Amino acid sequence: MHRLLERQLKKIAYKDGEISPEQAKKFIRLVDQAYMDADGDRKLLEHALDVSSKEMQNLYKELEISAKKEIKANEEKYERLVENLKNYYFFYTYDTNRVFTYLSDSISNILGYNKEEFLIHDIKYFSDDLINKKAIIYSKKSLIGEKQPPFRVSVYHKDGTLRYLELTEFPHFDKDGQVKEVEGIARDVTREVKYANELQKVLDLQKNIVFLSSGKEIAFVNKTFLDFLGYRSLEEFLKHHSCICEKFVRNDHYFHLGKVPVGMSWIEYIQTIESGYKRIVSIVDKNRLPHAFTVSVSAFSKDEYIVSLTDISSTVINQINLENKVLHDKLTQAYSREYFDLNYKAMIEKSKISGEKLGFMMLDIDHFKKVNDTYGHNVGDDVLKRLVSIIKSSIRFDDILIRWGGEEFIVLALLKSTDNLHVIAENIRKNVKKAYFNSVEHITISIGVTFYHENEEIKETIKRADDALYKAKESGRNRIVKSWS
């Protein structure tokens, strides 16, 4: 108020002393106007604040309703999740004395006991399996605040059967950083353990060294593996080595880690090598005697492989016979399908290095069933052997002939142009047509040809060649159909 009057006095040029009547009138008008203006501003401000308050109240209500809906939806999702997990998981908590303080009701779905029964006699329900002794070690580490990987325990179900649980534990701390309790989730893995045990029994019967590996770490081994190296368990082996590849003898006559390019695992690289002596490794056994092994690799999952090591130490002849048996078709002596599986990646890599195209020719004998039905399977076998002989004489030295199955064959060829593939295929077709076969005299073949496309799955290439072969058959046989895309 004081400042308002002071401003108005300045407007009428008031100085110390008396105020004139004119100045007094002017002063009163100015003060009245100022109060009216201030009152108007106040009303506008009050109105704005009132509107803003109502809008904020509505916004708060909308947010509250939205939050309640979201909370309810999340609660319903959580309830459904918990309900669905009852047959597979239960939750627990134990204190620093390793005494259970909480068990979820879902324990009854997995072990048959209600939580009160289990809490009273929990110790007697655990079996004397060695894994339970290991579990105690993990539990002690949880109680000192160390986060542990999932581990397993063996527990008796109420019906007397043995069950296996995988436990994942989380230590909880008080404000002073001391563990006050441990929370855990138990998952029933009985079926997984059963299957693993059955697989272990099968693999333990194998004379070969067999193991499951990513190329860097080993996840599974058979008894032959442990007996050969002199370890009682995989865990004991892993205390000294992370991979059996560390045991490969460094000798130029054998495959070893020194031959593996930087950035590749040894399993990835060895699969690019053609089967033969370049795929042999040497390992020293527990008695310090060296052995030679051929290496076979099969994909198990995205990043894991089943590796089998076959001991060929006794004689080189045994190695050659083994290789012929596995990699060559017994009847025709063409390469086998397993040879293809082991070597197609190396062929693809070779084509990249040379800049050539990898051609596929899939061929099939026309009306071969009629040959078997008319002349018998012995004559049919003779036809297949004679056919392989003709094809081998019709292709180049580096081309590869594979018996794909029955009367169906694949020829792989590295070529500079697409035209060359058709030339080779036509040469095969003509030579087969004019050749003489005992008993049946003459046969014809149909051929589908294509090329491998960079970065495609090999099964896509094979399907494209197979589709082209089918079209050759469908359009009259004794012909070649190309499929470049």
Stockholm file with secondary structure:
# STOCKHOLM 1.0

chainA/1-485         MHRLLERQLKKIAYKDGEISPEQAKKFIRLVDQAYMDADGDRKLLEHALDVSSKEMQNLYKELEISAKKEIKANEEKYERLVENLKNYYFFYTYDTNRVFTYLSDSISNILGYNKEEFLIHDIKYFSDDLINKKAIIYSKKSLIGEKQPPFRVSVYHKDGTLRYLELTEFPHFDKDGQVKEVEGIARDVTREVKYANELQKVLDLQKNIVFLSSGKEIAFVNKTFLDFLGYRSLEEFLKHHSCICEKFVRNDHYFHLGKVPVGMSWIEYIQTIESGYKRIVSIVDKNRLPHAFTVSVSAFSKDEYIVSLTDISSTVINQINLENKVLHDKLTQAYSREYFDLNYKAMIEKSKISGEKLGFMMLDIDHFKKVNDTYGHNVGDDVLKRLVSIIKSSIRFDDILIRWGGEEFIVLALLKSTDNLHVIAENIRKNVKKAYFNSVEHITISIGVTFYHENEEIKETIKRADDALYKAKESGRNRIVKSWS
#=GR chainA/1-485 SS CHHHHHHHHHHTTCCSSCCCHHHHHHHHHHHHHHHHHHHHHHHHHHHHHHHHHHHHHHHHHHHHHHHHHHHHHHHHHHHHHHHHHTTTEEEEEEETTSCEEEECTTHHHHHSCCHHHHHHHGGGGBCCCHHHHHHHHHHHHHHTTCCCCCEEEEEECTTSCEEEEEEEEEEEECTTSCEEEEEEEEEECHHHHHHHHHHHHHHHTCSSEEEEECSSCEEEECHHHHHHHTCSSHHHHHTTCSCGGGGBCCCTTSCCGGGSCTTSCHHHHHTTSCSSGGGEEEEECTTSCEEEEEEEEEECSSSCEEEEEEECCSCHHHHHHHHHHHHBCTTTCSBCHHHHHHHHHHHHHHHHHHTCEEEEEEEEETTHHHHHHHHCHHHHHHHHHHHHHHHHHHSCTTCEEEEEETTEEEEEEEESSHHHHHHHHHHHHHHHHHSCBTTTBCCCEEEEEEECCTTCCHHHHHHHHHHHHHHHHHTTSSSEEECCC
#=GC SS_cons         CHHHHHHHHHHTTCCSSCCCHHHHHHHHHHHHHHHHHHHHHHHHHHHHHHHHHHHHHHHHHHHHHHHHHHHHHHHHHHHHHHHHHTTTEEEEEEETTSCEEEECTTHHHHHSCCHHHHHHHGGGGBCCCHHHHHHHHHHHHHHTTCCCCCEEEEEECTTSCEEEEEEEEEEEECTTSCEEEEEEEEEECHHHHHHHHHHHHHHHTCSSEEEEECSSCEEEECHHHHHHHTCSSHHHHHTTCSCGGGGBCCCTTSCCGGGSCTTSCHHHHHTTSCSSGGGEEEEECTTSCEEEEEEEEEECSSSCEEEEEEECCSCHHHHHHHHHHHHBCTTTCSBCHHHHHHHHHHHHHHHHHHTCEEEEEEEEETTHHHHHHHHCHHHHHHHHHHHHHHHHHHSCTTCEEEEEETTEEEEEEEESSHHHHHHHHHHHHHHHHHSCBTTTBCCCEEEEEEECCTTCCHHHHHHHHHHHHHHHHHTTSSSEEECCC
//
